[in-house]
């Protein structure tokens, strides 16, 4: 699990660094905006590759792809600093960090099998994804508020559930005396990274102060 969290932390650092740098340059922001759909598709493709082929990739290749994904996400997230006040962004980040830590600890220490949440969480995830697509074409303050609240609940649950699944994988690997596929810690980091950033975005939409 230590390797998973190291990669996740590295990904968050890369995302934050790229986002801050991009937001500081109007020319770069304009470039990213003009090619935003290219970056959206590229991030989607990298997630699919890492998720589907983790068992085939070497640790090095998986790490490079993950950091590339984190960098592309940083380009997209740069507009957060344009829309929201900087202090508000950091407050949402710290709130997310505290919530993520608490949920990860719960997922690690609880004796309860969180697989019982799986149906609710998967259906909830599908629901918020569909709601996000609807928001591309139509939205309202009330609808956005409901979707953001749902996202907080879904990704909070996913954080605890995914942590438990990764802990179980790590324990089984250790008991069997094998190292496992080198890319799997990176794949695990991607899962928790996605939980973190989506929880962050939901909290930012709920509590962030716009410029």
Backbone as a printed PyTorch tensor [residue, N CA C, xyz], in Angstrom:
tensor([[[  0.8200,  -1.2150,   0.0000],
         [  0.0000,   0.0000,   0.0000],
         [  0.8520,   1.2630,   0.0000]],

        [[  2.0500,   1.1740,   0.5720],
         [  2.9120,   2.3580,   0.5980],
         [  3.2250,   2.8260,  -0.8160]],

        [[  3.4690,   1.8650,  -1.7150],
         [  3.7500,   2.2150,  -3.1030],
         [  2.5610,   2.8830,  -3.7700]],

        [[  1.3700,   2.4190,  -3.4460],
         [  0.1510,   3.0170,  -4.0040],
         [  0.0500,   4.4810,  -3.5970]],

        [[  0.2570,   4.7510,  -2.3080],
         [  0.1300,   6.1240,  -1.8240],
         [  1.2620,   7.0130,  -2.3270]],

        [[  2.4420,   6.4540,  -2.5090],
         [  3.5430,   7.2550,  -3.0640],
         [  3.2130,   7.7120,  -4.4790]],

        [[  2.7200,   6.8000,  -5.2910],
         [  2.3660,   7.1520,  -6.6610],
         [  1.1980,   8.1380,  -6.6830]],

        [[  0.2250,   7.9220,  -5.8230],
         [ -0.9070,   8.8440,  -5.7700],
         [ -0.4460,  10.2480,  -5.3990]],

        [[  0.4090,  10.3490,  -4.3930],
         [  0.9230,  11.6500,  -3.9640],
         [  1.7050,  12.3140,  -5.0870]],

        [[  2.5220,  11.5220,  -5.7800],
         [  3.2870,  12.0680,  -6.9060],
         [  2.3500,  12.6110,  -7.9790]],

        [[  1.2790,  11.8810,  -8.2530],
         [  0.3130,  12.3320,  -9.2430],
         [ -0.3560,  13.6390,  -8.8470]],

        [[ -0.7120,  13.7710,  -7.5700],
         [ -1.3410,  15.0050,  -7.1020],
         [ -0.3810,  16.1850,  -7.1860]],

        [[  0.8910,  15.9470,  -6.8620],
         [  1.8990,  17.0110,  -6.9480],
         [  2.0560,  17.4730,  -8.3930]],

        [[  2.1320,  16.5190,  -9.3170],
         [  2.2640,  16.8620, -10.7380],
         [  1.0440,  17.6570, -11.2080]],

        [[ -0.1410,  17.1930, -10.8470],
         [ -1.3660,  17.8830, -11.2560],
         [ -1.3960,  19.3150, -10.7290]],

        [[ -1.0980,  19.4780,  -9.4440],
         [ -1.1220,  20.8170,  -8.8470],
         [ -0.0730,  21.7210,  -9.4830]],

        [[  1.1330,  21.1800,  -9.6980],
         [  2.1980,  21.9790, -10.2920],
         [  1.8660,  22.4410, -11.7000]],

        [[  1.3720,  21.5220, -12.5130],
         [  1.0150,  21.8640, -13.8960],
         [ -0.1490,  22.8490, -13.9230]],

        [[ -1.1290,  22.6490, -13.0540],
         [ -2.2900,  23.5460, -13.0150],
         [ -1.8780,  24.9640, -12.6330]],

        [[ -1.0310,  25.0880, -11.6180],
         [ -0.5820,  26.4110, -11.1790],
         [  0.2450,  27.0990, -12.2580]],

        [[  1.1370,  26.3550, -12.8860],
         [  1.9660,  26.9370, -13.9470],
         [  1.1040,  27.3940, -15.1240]],

        [[  0.1780,  26.5480, -15.5330],
         [ -0.6780,  26.8820, -16.6740],
         [ -1.5460,  28.1010, -16.3780]],

        [[ -2.0890,  28.1570, -15.1630],
         [ -2.9570,  29.2740, -14.7920],
         [ -2.2070,  30.6000, -14.7470]],

        [[ -0.8860,  30.5440, -14.6040],
         [ -0.0880,  31.7720, -14.5160],
         [  0.2100,  32.3800, -15.8760]],

        [[ -0.1190,  31.6800, -16.9540],
         [  0.1890,  32.1550, -18.3020],
         [ -1.0820,  32.2200, -19.1420]],

        [[ -1.4610,  33.4160, -19.5540],
         [ -2.6640,  33.5730, -20.3660],
         [ -2.5260,  32.8590, -21.7040]],

        [[ -1.3240,  32.8820, -22.2730],
         [ -1.1020,  32.2400, -23.5730],
         [ -1.2870,  30.7270, -23.4690]],

        [[ -0.7540,  30.1390, -22.3990],
         [ -0.8890,  28.6920, -22.2130],
         [ -2.3440,  28.3340, -21.9360]],

        [[ -3.0180,  29.1520, -21.1450],
         [ -4.4380,  28.9190, -20.8750],
         [ -5.2500,  28.9230, -22.1670]],

        [[ -4.9660,  29.8750, -23.0340],
         [ -5.6820,  29.9590, -24.3000],
         [ -5.4090,  28.7350, -25.1590]],

        [[ -4.1480,  28.2790, -25.1430],
         [ -3.7690,  27.0840, -25.9000],
         [ -4.5330,  25.8650, -25.3930]],

        [[ -4.5820,  25.7090, -24.0830],
         [ -5.2870,  24.5710, -23.4900],
         [ -6.7790,  24.6540, -23.7940]],

        [[ -7.3400,  25.8410, -23.7080],
         [ -8.7720,  26.0000, -23.9810],
         [ -9.1080,  25.6270, -25.4210]],

        [[ -8.2700,  26.0520, -26.3410],
         [ -8.5260,  25.7670, -27.7580],
         [ -8.4590,  24.2750, -28.0660]],

        [[ -7.6350,  23.5510, -27.3100],
         [ -7.4570,  22.1140, -27.5460],
         [ -8.0680,  21.2690, -26.4250]],

        [[ -9.0300,  21.8410, -25.7060],
         [ -9.5420,  21.1660, -24.5160],
         [-10.1120,  19.7880, -24.8170]],

        [[-10.7900,  19.6150, -25.9590],
         [-11.3720,  18.3100, -26.2690],
         [-10.2970,  17.2810, -26.5800]],

        [[ -9.1880,  17.7250, -27.1080],
         [ -8.0550,  16.8160, -27.3270],
         [ -7.5400,  16.3130, -25.9900]],

        [[ -7.4160,  17.2190, -25.0270],
         [ -6.9320,  16.8280, -23.7050],
         [ -7.9480,  15.9440, -22.9830]],

        [[ -9.2320,  16.2340, -23.1340],
         [-10.2610,  15.3810, -22.5260],
         [-10.1530,  13.9470, -23.0520]],

        [[-10.0510,  13.8160, -24.3630],
         [ -9.9630,  12.4890, -24.9750],
         [ -8.6670,  11.7870, -24.5880]],

        [[ -7.5780,  12.5450, -24.4900],
         [ -6.2920,  11.9480, -24.1190],
         [ -6.3290,  11.4090, -22.6920]],

        [[ -6.9230,  12.1690, -21.7700],
         [ -7.0130,  11.6860, -20.3920],
         [ -7.8880,  10.4460, -20.3060]],

        [[ -8.9930,  10.4440, -21.0480],
         [ -9.8730,   9.2670, -21.0610],
         [ -9.1330,   8.0500, -21.5930]],

        [[ -8.3740,   8.2370, -22.6690],
         [ -7.6300,   7.1240, -23.2630],
         [ -6.5930,   6.5750, -22.2920]],

        [[ -5.8990,   7.4530, -21.5780],
         [ -4.8800,   6.9960, -20.6300],
         [ -5.5030,   6.2190, -19.4770]],

        [[ -6.6670,   6.6580, -19.0030],
         [ -7.3510,   5.9250, -17.9350],
         [ -7.7270,   4.5270, -18.4060]],

        [[ -8.2490,   4.4320, -19.6170],
         [ -8.6410,   3.1310, -20.1630],
         [ -7.4320,   2.2150, -20.2910]],

        [[ -6.3410,   2.7330, -20.8210],
         [ -5.1320,   1.9220, -21.0080],
         [ -4.5900,   1.4380, -19.6730]],

        [[ -4.4690,   2.3470, -18.7090],
         [ -3.9240,   1.9630, -17.4060],
         [ -4.8260,   0.9740, -16.6770]],

        [[ -6.1250,   1.1670, -16.7740],
         [ -7.0610,   0.2880, -16.0680],
         [ -7.1430,  -1.0900, -16.7080]],

        [[ -7.1500,  -1.1310, -18.0330],
         [ -7.3520,  -2.3940, -18.7410],
         [ -6.0720,  -3.2010, -18.9070]],

        [[ -4.9300,  -2.5240, -18.9800],
         [ -3.6800,  -3.2150, -19.3100],
         [ -2.6580,  -3.1940, -18.1820]],

        [[ -3.0880,  -2.8790, -16.9690],
         [ -2.1430,  -2.7770, -15.8540],
         [ -1.3620,  -4.0680, -15.6410]],

        [[ -2.0180,  -5.2130, -15.8460],
         [ -1.3620,  -6.4960, -15.6090],
         [ -0.3300,  -6.8300, -16.6790]],

        [[ -0.3440,  -6.0840, -17.7960],
         [  0.6010,  -6.3420, -18.8800],
         [  1.7440,  -5.3330, -18.9170]],

        [[  1.5210,  -4.1530, -18.3640],
         [  2.5120,  -3.0880, -18.4540],
         [  3.6270,  -3.2750, -17.4370]],

        [[  4.8110,  -2.8060, -17.7870],
         [  5.9030,  -2.7730, -16.8200],
         [  5.6430,  -1.6400, -15.8390]],

        [[  6.2920,  -1.7020, -14.6830],
         [  6.1190,  -0.6420, -13.7010],
         [  6.5310,   0.7120, -14.2470]],

        [[  7.6130,   0.7390, -15.0480],
         [  8.1100,   1.9990, -15.6090],
         [  7.0940,   2.6110, -16.5670]],

        [[  6.5800,   1.8050, -17.4840],
         [  5.6200,   2.3120, -18.4700],
         [  4.3460,   2.7820, -17.7760]],

        [[  3.8690,   1.9970, -16.8240],
         [  2.6580,   2.3880, -16.0990],
         [  2.8720,   3.7030, -15.3580]],

        [[  4.0480,   3.8560, -14.7510],
         [  4.3500,   5.0880, -14.0330],
         [  4.3830,   6.2950, -14.9500]],

        [[  5.0000,   6.1320, -16.1200],
         [  5.0650,   7.2310, -17.0900],
         [  3.6620,   7.6150, -17.5530]],

        [[  2.8370,   6.6190, -17.8510],
         [  1.4740,   6.8950, -18.3020],
         [  0.6560,   7.5820, -17.2100]],

        [[  0.8410,   7.1430, -15.9740],
         [  0.1060,   7.7520, -14.8680],
         [  0.5030,   9.2110, -14.6720]],

        [[  1.8040,   9.4870, -14.7120],
         [  2.2580,  10.8660, -14.5420],
         [  1.8440,  11.7310, -15.7290]],

        [[  1.7990,  11.1240, -16.9210],
         [  1.3050,  11.8620, -18.0920],
         [ -0.1710,  12.2070, -17.9030]],

        [[ -0.9280,  11.2560, -17.3840],
         [ -2.3410,  11.5150, -17.1010],
         [ -2.4890,  12.6290, -16.0660]],

        [[ -1.6690,  12.5750, -15.0110],
         [ -1.7300,  13.6040, -13.9720],
         [ -1.3990,  14.9790, -14.5440]],

        [[ -0.4250,  15.0350, -15.4600],
         [ -0.0510,  16.3080, -16.0830],
         [ -1.1810,  16.8440, -16.9600]],

        [[ -1.7970,  15.9770, -17.7480],
         [ -2.9240,  16.4010, -18.5840],
         [ -4.0920,  16.8880, -17.7270]],

        [[ -4.3210,  16.2040, -16.6250],
         [ -5.3680,  16.6410, -15.7020],
         [ -5.0420,  18.0180, -15.1440]],

        [[ -3.7610,  18.2580, -14.8720],
         [ -3.3420,  19.5730, -14.4030],
         [ -3.6450,  20.6650, -15.4130]],

        [[ -3.4360,  20.3700, -16.6990],
         [ -3.7710,  21.3440, -17.7390],
         [ -5.2550,  21.6960, -17.6990]],

        [[ -6.0870,  20.6650, -17.5640],
         [ -7.5360,  20.8830, -17.5310],
         [ -7.9510,  21.6130, -16.2550]],

        [[ -7.3280,  21.2480, -15.1310],
         [ -7.6810,  21.8450, -13.8420],
         [ -7.1660,  23.2750, -13.6940]],

        [[ -6.3330,  23.7320, -14.6130],
         [ -5.7910,  25.0890, -14.4990],
         [ -6.8960,  26.1370, -14.4690]],

        [[ -8.0250,  25.8400, -15.0970],
         [ -9.1200,  26.8090, -15.1460],
         [ -9.8130,  26.9610, -13.7950]],

        [[ -9.5540,  26.0280, -12.8870],
         [-10.0810,  26.1660, -11.5280],
         [ -9.5790,  27.4620, -10.9020]],

        [[ -8.2930,  27.7800, -11.1520],
         [ -7.7030,  28.9780, -10.5510],
         [ -8.1990,  30.2580, -11.2200]],

        [[ -8.8140,  30.1190, -12.3760],
         [ -9.4170,  31.2680, -13.0540],
         [-10.8240,  31.5150, -12.5270]],

        [[-11.5390,  30.4390, -12.2650],
         [-12.9410,  30.5380, -11.8500],
         [-13.0810,  30.8050, -10.3560]],

        [[-12.2220,  30.1570,  -9.5390],
         [-12.3610,  30.2470,  -8.0860],
         [-11.2160,  31.0420,  -7.4630]],

        [[-11.4900,  31.6440,  -6.3130],
         [-10.4540,  32.3380,  -5.5600],
         [ -9.4100,  31.3340,  -5.0820]],

        [[ -8.1450,  31.7620,  -5.0870],
         [ -7.0540,  30.8540,  -4.7370],
         [ -7.2240,  30.2850,  -3.3310]],

        [[ -7.5670,  31.1410,  -2.3710],
         [ -7.7520,  30.6630,  -1.0040],
         [ -8.8570,  29.6320,  -0.9050]],

        [[ -9.8920,  29.8220,  -1.6950],
         [-11.0130,  28.8890,  -1.7050],
         [-10.5920,  27.5300,  -2.2500]],

        [[ -9.7230,  27.5450,  -3.2540],
         [ -9.2260,  26.2920,  -3.8350],
         [ -8.4260,  25.5140,  -2.8030]],

        [[ -7.5440,  26.2100,  -2.0910],
         [ -6.7220,  25.5240,  -1.0920],
         [ -7.5650,  25.0190,   0.0710]],

        [[ -8.5940,  25.7640,   0.4480],
         [ -9.4830,  25.2970,   1.5100],
         [-10.1880,  24.0090,   1.1050]],

        [[-10.6630,  23.9700,  -0.1350],
         [-11.3190,  22.7540,  -0.6290],
         [-10.3290,  21.6010,  -0.6900]],

        [[ -9.0820,  21.9030,  -1.0700],
         [ -8.0570,  20.8590,  -1.1430],
         [ -7.7650,  20.2890,   0.2470]],

        [[ -7.6250,  21.1600,   1.2370],
         [ -7.3460,  20.6920,   2.5990],
         [ -8.5290,  19.9080,   3.1570]],

        [[ -9.7430,  20.3680,   2.8670],
         [-10.9340,  19.6390,   3.3070],
         [-10.9780,  18.2570,   2.6710]],

        [[-10.6410,  18.1980,   1.3870],
         [-10.6040,  16.9090,   0.6900],
         [ -9.5390,  16.0080,   1.2870]],

        [[ -8.3640,  16.5890,   1.5620],
         [ -7.2830,  15.7970,   2.1460],
         [ -7.6710,  15.1950,   3.4840]],

        [[ -8.3190,  15.9980,   4.3340],
         [ -8.7510,  15.4890,   5.6310],
         [ -9.7980,  14.3980,   5.5030]],

        [[-10.7660,  14.6240,   4.6120],
         [-11.8130,  13.6200,   4.4030],
         [-11.2310,  12.3440,   3.8160]],

        [[-10.3250,  12.4940,   2.8490],
         [ -9.7140,  11.3280,   2.2150],
         [ -8.9200,  10.5180,   3.2360]],

        [[ -8.1730,  11.2030,   4.0950],
         [ -7.3910,  10.5070,   5.1180],
         [ -8.3010,   9.7160,   6.0440]],

        [[ -9.3750,  10.3470,   6.5080],
         [-10.2990,   9.6690,   7.4150],
         [-10.9600,   8.4710,   6.7440]],

        [[-11.3730,   8.6340,   5.4990],
         [-12.0310,   7.5450,   4.7790],
         [-11.0650,   6.4100,   4.4730]],

        [[ -9.8170,   6.7400,   4.1690],
         [ -8.8140,   5.7090,   3.9090],
         [ -8.5080,   4.9160,   5.1700]],

        [[ -8.4320,   5.6200,   6.2930],
         [ -8.2030,   4.9300,   7.5630],
         [ -9.3710,   3.9970,   7.8620]],

        [[-10.5840,   4.4900,   7.6320],
         [-11.7560,   3.6420,   7.8610],
         [-11.7130,   2.4100,   6.9630]],

        [[-11.4050,   2.6050,   5.6920],
         [-11.3340,   1.4770,   4.7710],
         [-10.2500,   0.4850,   5.1320]],

        [[ -9.2120,   0.9720,   5.8150],
         [ -8.1020,   0.1070,   6.2020],
         [ -8.3940,  -0.6920,   7.4620]],

        [[ -9.0190,  -0.0520,   8.4540],
         [ -9.1610,  -0.6930,   9.7630],
         [-10.5020,  -1.3900,   9.9700]],

        [[-11.5210,  -1.0280,   9.2000],
         [-12.8370,  -1.6160,   9.4500],
         [-12.8450,  -3.1200,   9.1710]],

        [[-13.5860,  -3.8360,   9.9850],
         [-13.7640,  -5.2750,   9.7870],
         [-14.9750,  -5.5660,   8.8960]],

        [[-15.7380,  -4.5270,   8.6130],
         [-16.9340,  -4.6900,   7.7900],
         [-16.5350,  -4.8600,   6.3280]],

        [[-17.2080,  -5.7920,   5.6550],
         [-16.9530,  -6.0030,   4.2330],
         [-17.6920,  -4.9290,   3.4320]],

        [[-16.9350,  -3.9950,   2.8800],
         [-17.5440,  -2.8780,   2.1650],
         [-18.0260,  -3.2570,   0.7710]],

        [[-17.8210,  -4.5050,   0.3730],
         [-18.3820,  -4.9550,  -0.9040],
         [-19.9060,  -4.8460,  -0.9000]],

        [[-20.4840,  -4.8080,   0.3020],
         [-21.9370,  -4.6540,   0.4070],
         [-22.3890,  -3.3080,  -0.1570]],

        [[-21.4560,  -2.3560,  -0.2350],
         [-21.7940,  -1.0460,  -0.7820],
         [-21.6950,  -1.0070,  -2.3040]],

        [[-21.1550,  -2.0600,  -2.8900],
         [-20.7460,  -2.0020,  -4.2950],
         [-21.8840,  -1.6060,  -5.2430]],

        [[-23.0500,  -2.2330,  -5.0740],
         [-24.1590,  -1.9310,  -5.9870],
         [-24.5620,  -0.4660,  -5.9020]],

        [[-24.7100,   0.0220,  -4.6810],
         [-25.0840,   1.4250,  -4.4800],
         [-24.0420,   2.3680,  -5.0780]],

        [[-22.7600,   2.0670,  -4.8420],
         [-21.7010,   2.9630,  -5.3090],
         [-21.5660,   2.9470,  -6.8280]],

        [[-21.6580,   1.7630,  -7.4160],
         [-21.5480,   1.6770,  -8.8760],
         [-22.7270,   2.3780,  -9.5430]],

        [[-23.9290,   2.1430,  -9.0340],
         [-25.0990,   2.8190,  -9.5950],
         [-25.0150,   4.3290,  -9.3730]],

        [[-24.5180,   4.7100,  -8.2070],
         [-24.3480,   6.1320,  -7.9340],
         [-23.3350,   6.7650,  -8.8620]],

        [[-22.2470,   6.0370,  -9.1360],
         [-21.2230,   6.5450, -10.0500],
         [-21.7900,   6.7310, -11.4530]],

        [[-22.5430,   5.7450, -11.9080],
         [-23.1810,   5.8690, -13.2270],
         [-24.1230,   7.0690, -13.2430]],

        [[-24.8460,   7.2450, -12.1520],
         [-25.7870,   8.3560, -12.0700],
         [-25.1100,   9.7130, -12.1520]],

        [[-24.0040,   9.8910, -11.4180],
         [-23.3430,  11.2040, -11.4400],
         [-22.6440,  11.4470, -12.7760]],

        [[-22.1670,  10.3750, -13.4200],
         [-21.5730,  10.5390, -14.7500],
         [-22.6300,  11.0020, -15.7460]],

        [[-23.7980,  10.3610, -15.7110],
         [-24.8870,  10.7690, -16.6060],
         [-25.3440,  12.1930, -16.2970]],

        [[-25.3980,  12.5270, -15.0150],
         [-25.7890,  13.8890, -14.6350],
         [-24.7630,  14.9010, -15.1310]],

        [[-23.4810,  14.5110, -15.0900],
         [-22.4410,  15.3880, -15.6090],
         [-22.5930,  15.6340, -17.0950]],

        [[-22.9930,  14.5990, -17.8220],
         [-23.2290,  14.7670, -19.2620],
         [-24.4150,  15.6940, -19.5150]],

        [[-25.4520,  15.5590, -18.6940],
         [-26.6110,  16.4440, -18.8280],
         [-26.2000,  17.8990, -18.6000]],

        [[-25.2900,  18.1080, -17.6340],
         [-24.8590,  19.4660, -17.3110],
         [-24.0790,  20.1280, -18.4410]],

        [[-23.5760,  19.3380, -19.3730],
         [-22.8960,  19.9280, -20.5230],
         [-23.8680,  20.7040, -21.4040]],

        [[-25.1380,  20.3260, -21.3510],
         [-26.1380,  20.9400, -22.2280],
         [-27.1960,  21.7500, -21.4790]],

        [[-27.4150,  21.4050, -20.2250],
         [-28.4200,  22.1210, -19.4290],
         [-28.0670,  21.9970, -17.9620]],

        [[-28.2340,  23.0890, -17.2510],
         [-27.9810,  23.0340, -15.8190],
         [-28.7300,  24.1560, -15.1270]],

        [[-28.7870,  24.0570, -13.8190],
         [-29.3780,  25.0950, -12.9830],
         [-28.6750,  25.0200, -11.6350]],

        [[-28.6980,  26.0880, -10.8450],
         [-28.0390,  26.0520,  -9.5360],
         [-28.5240,  24.9010,  -8.6590]],

        [[-29.8360,  24.6630,  -8.6600],
         [-30.3770,  23.5820,  -7.8410],
         [-29.9050,  22.2210,  -8.2970]],

        [[-29.9100,  22.0030,  -9.6070],
         [-29.4650,  20.7230, -10.1540],
         [-27.9830,  20.5080,  -9.8730]],

        [[-27.1750,  21.5530, -10.0400],
         [-25.7390,  21.4500,  -9.7850],
         [-25.4670,  21.1280,  -8.3190]],

        [[-26.2510,  21.7210,  -7.4240],
         [-26.0870,  21.4600,  -5.9950],
         [-26.3750,  20.0010,  -5.6760]],

        [[-27.4600,  19.4800,  -6.2180],
         [-27.8290,  18.0800,  -5.9700],
         [-26.7610,  17.1370,  -6.5140]],

        [[-26.2720,  17.4100,  -7.7230],
         [-25.2430,  16.5620,  -8.3290],
         [-23.9640,  16.6020,  -7.5020]],

        [[-23.5810,  17.7800,  -7.0310],
         [-22.3640,  17.9070,  -6.2290],
         [-22.4860,  17.1430,  -4.9190]],

        [[-23.6420,  17.2330,  -4.2740],
         [-23.8680,  16.4740,  -3.0340],
         [-23.7890,  14.9750,  -3.2950]],

        [[-24.3880,  14.5410,  -4.3960],
         [-24.3340,  13.1210,  -4.7530],
         [-22.9000,  12.6860,  -5.0060]],

        [[-22.1190,  13.5390,  -5.6520],
         [-20.7150,  13.2140,  -5.9230],
         [-19.9290,  13.0430,  -4.6300]],

        [[-20.1890,  13.8990,  -3.6520],
         [-19.4990,  13.7810,  -2.3670],
         [-19.7950,  12.4270,  -1.7310]],

        [[-21.0630,  12.0450,  -1.7180],
         [-21.4570,  10.7650,  -1.1140],
         [-20.8310,   9.5940,  -1.8660]],

        [[-20.9250,   9.6140,  -3.1890],
         [-20.4280,   8.5030,  -4.0020],
         [-18.9170,   8.3590,  -3.8750]],

        [[-18.1770,   9.4470,  -4.0090],
         [-16.7190,   9.3290,  -3.9970],
         [-16.1580,   9.1610,  -2.5910]],

        [[-16.9000,   9.5910,  -1.5870],
         [-16.5070,   9.2650,  -0.2180],
         [-16.6140,   7.7560,  -0.0030]],

        [[-17.7300,   7.1820,  -0.4330],
         [-17.8920,   5.7330,  -0.3180],
         [-16.8770,   4.9680,  -1.1340]],

        [[-16.6020,   5.4360,  -2.3480],
         [-15.6160,   4.7690,  -3.2010],
         [-14.2210,   4.8170,  -2.5910]],

        [[-13.8890,   5.9120,  -1.9260],
         [-12.5720,   6.0180,  -1.2920],
         [-12.3830,   4.9220,  -0.2530]],

        [[-13.3800,   4.7490,   0.6130],
         [-13.2870,   3.7090,   1.6400],
         [-13.2840,   2.3170,   1.0170]],

        [[-14.1620,   2.0870,   0.0580],
         [-14.2680,   0.7700,  -0.5820],
         [-13.0010,   0.4270,  -1.3540]],

        [[-12.5170,   1.3580,  -2.1500],
         [-11.3080,   1.1000,  -2.9350],
         [-10.1020,   0.8720,  -2.0360]],

        [[-10.0310,   1.6140,  -0.9290],
         [ -8.9290,   1.4090,   0.0110],
         [ -8.9610,  -0.0050,   0.5690]],

        [[-10.1520,  -0.4770,   0.9350],
         [-10.2640,  -1.8300,   1.4690],
         [ -9.8750,  -2.8710,   0.4280]],

        [[-10.3030,  -2.6720,  -0.8230],
         [ -9.9510,  -3.6170,  -1.8840],
         [ -8.4450,  -3.6570,  -2.1070]],

        [[ -7.8120,  -2.5030,  -2.1100],
         [ -6.3620,  -2.4490,  -2.3170],
         [ -5.6160,  -3.0460,  -1.1310]],

        [[ -6.1230,  -2.8180,   0.0760],
         [ -5.5050,  -3.4120,   1.2570],
         [ -5.5900,  -4.9320,   1.1960]],

        [[ -6.7530,  -5.4460,   0.7810],
         [ -6.9270,  -6.8950,   0.6500],
         [ -5.9760,  -7.4610,  -0.3900]],

        [[ -5.8470,  -6.7640,  -1.5310],
         [ -4.9080,  -7.2020,  -2.5750],
         [ -3.4860,  -7.2420,  -2.0420]],

        [[ -3.0800,  -6.2030,  -1.3120],
         [ -1.7180,  -6.1430,  -0.7810],
         [ -1.4770,  -7.2600,   0.2280]],

        [[ -2.4780,  -7.5360,   1.0770],
         [ -2.3350,  -8.5890,   2.0800],
         [ -2.2360,  -9.9610,   1.4270]],

        [[ -3.0510, -10.2220,   0.4160],
         [ -3.0120, -11.5100,  -0.2800],
         [ -1.6820, -11.6980,  -1.0050]],

        [[ -1.1810, -10.6270,  -1.6030],
         [  0.1050, -10.7060,  -2.2900],
         [  1.2160, -11.0440,  -1.3120]],

        [[  1.1860, -10.4110,  -0.1310],
         [  2.2170, -10.6570,   0.8780],
         [  2.1330, -12.0810,   1.4120]],

        [[  0.9190, -12.5770,   1.6580],
         [  0.7520, -13.9270,   2.1950],
         [  1.2210, -14.9920,   1.2130]],

        [[  1.0260, -14.7220,  -0.0730],
         [  1.4220, -15.6900,  -1.0880],
         [  2.9020, -15.5880,  -1.4300]],

        [[  3.5840, -14.6310,  -0.8090],
         [  5.0150, -14.5030,  -1.0070],
         [  5.4220, -14.1040,  -2.4000]],

        [[  4.5800, -13.3230,  -3.0670],
         [  4.9220, -12.8740,  -4.4120],
         [  4.8530, -11.3550,  -4.4730]],

        [[  5.5550, -10.7920,  -5.4140],
         [  5.6150,  -9.3450,  -5.5350],
         [  4.4250,  -8.7740,  -6.2970]],

        [[  3.8000,  -9.5730,  -7.1430],
         [  2.6930,  -9.0720,  -7.9430],
         [  3.1990,  -8.3100,  -9.1470]],

        [[  2.2960,  -7.9640, -10.0110],
         [  2.6540,  -7.2130, -11.2000],
         [  3.1480,  -5.8340, -10.8060]],

        [[  4.2720,  -5.4190, -11.3880],
         [  4.9080,  -4.1570, -11.0000],
         [  4.0150,  -2.9540, -11.2350]],

        [[  3.1100,  -3.0590, -12.2060],
         [  2.2550,  -1.9180, -12.5400],
         [  1.0390,  -1.7930, -11.6290]],

        [[  0.7390,  -2.8140, -10.8360],
         [ -0.4820,  -2.7820, -10.0370],
         [ -0.5030,  -1.6640,  -8.9880]],

        [[  0.6280,  -1.3500,  -8.3180],
         [  0.5900,  -0.1930,  -7.4090],
         [  0.2260,   1.1020,  -8.1190]],

        [[  0.6650,   1.2480,  -9.3610],
         [  0.3240,   2.4380, -10.1390],
         [ -1.1670,   2.4350, -10.4700]],

        [[ -1.6850,   1.2690, -10.8440],
         [ -3.1190,   1.1610, -11.1320],
         [ -3.9430,   1.4750,  -9.8860]],

        [[ -3.4760,   1.0020,  -8.7350],
         [ -4.1550,   1.3210,  -7.4800],
         [ -4.0950,   2.8020,  -7.1660]],

        [[ -2.9440,   3.4070,  -7.4480],
         [ -2.7960,   4.8470,  -7.2330],
         [ -3.7590,   5.6320,  -8.1130]],

        [[ -3.9510,   5.1660,  -9.3400],
         [ -4.8860,   5.8330, -10.2530],
         [ -6.3020,   5.8060,  -9.6900]],

        [[ -6.6930,   4.6730,  -9.1350],
         [ -8.0410,   4.5460,  -8.5650],
         [ -8.2430,   5.5530,  -7.4350]],

        [[ -7.2900,   5.5990,  -6.4950],
         [ -7.4230,   6.5180,  -5.3690],
         [ -7.2650,   7.9720,  -5.8070]],

        [[ -6.4190,   8.2110,  -6.7900],
         [ -6.2520,   9.5580,  -7.3480],
         [ -7.5840,  10.0600,  -7.9080]],

        [[ -8.2690,   9.2150,  -8.6590],
         [ -9.5600,   9.6000,  -9.2320],
         [-10.5910,   9.8650,  -8.1360]],

        [[-10.5790,   9.0360,  -7.0860],
         [-11.4790,   9.2760,  -5.9610],
         [-11.1970,  10.6420,  -5.3430]],

        [[ -9.9140,  10.9430,  -5.1500],
         [ -9.5150,  12.1940,  -4.5000],
         [ -9.9290,  13.4030,  -5.3310]],

        [[ -9.5760,  13.4110,  -6.6080],
         [ -9.8240,  14.6110,  -7.4190],
         [-11.3240,  14.8300,  -7.6430]],

        [[-12.0850,  13.7610,  -7.7540],
         [-13.5260,  13.9360,  -7.9300],
         [-14.1950,  14.4100,  -6.6470]],

        [[-13.7100,  13.9340,  -5.5080],
         [-14.2070,  14.4380,  -4.2300],
         [-13.8430,  15.9150,  -4.0770]],

        [[-12.6250,  16.2690,  -4.4740],
         [-12.1750,  17.6610,  -4.4270],
         [-13.0590,  18.5630,  -5.2890]],

        [[-13.3310,  18.1370,  -6.5120],
         [-14.1530,  18.9420,  -7.4130],
         [-15.5580,  19.1460,  -6.8520]],

        [[-16.1200,  18.0920,  -6.2650],
         [-17.4690,  18.1970,  -5.7030],
         [-17.4950,  19.1730,  -4.5320]],

        [[-16.5050,  19.0790,  -3.6490],
         [-16.4460,  19.9860,  -2.5040],
         [-16.1780,  21.4190,  -2.9520]],

        [[-15.3620,  21.5750,  -3.9800],
         [-15.0820,  22.9160,  -4.4950],
         [-16.3470,  23.5480,  -5.0720]],

        [[-17.1290,  22.7600,  -5.7930],
         [-18.3760,  23.2920,  -6.3460],
         [-19.3610,  23.6810,  -5.2430]],

        [[-19.3290,  22.9390,  -4.1400],
         [-20.2580,  23.2200,  -3.0480],
         [-19.8290,  24.4260,  -2.2160]],

        [[-18.5310,  24.5250,  -1.9290],
         [-18.0640,  25.5240,  -0.9690],
         [-17.1370,  26.5840,  -1.5570]],

        [[-16.7350,  26.4110,  -2.8130],
         [-15.7900,  27.3440,  -3.4120],
         [-16.4000,  28.7160,  -3.6690]],

        [[-15.5710,  29.7320,  -3.5350],
         [-15.9920,  31.1130,  -3.8100],
         [-15.4860,  31.5060,  -5.1950]],

        [[-16.4120,  31.8510,  -6.0550],
         [-16.0400,  32.2380,  -7.4170],
         [-15.5150,  33.6710,  -7.4410]],

        [[-14.6740,  33.9270,  -8.4260],
         [-14.1140,  35.2750,  -8.5840],
         [-15.1920,  36.2500,  -9.0810]]])
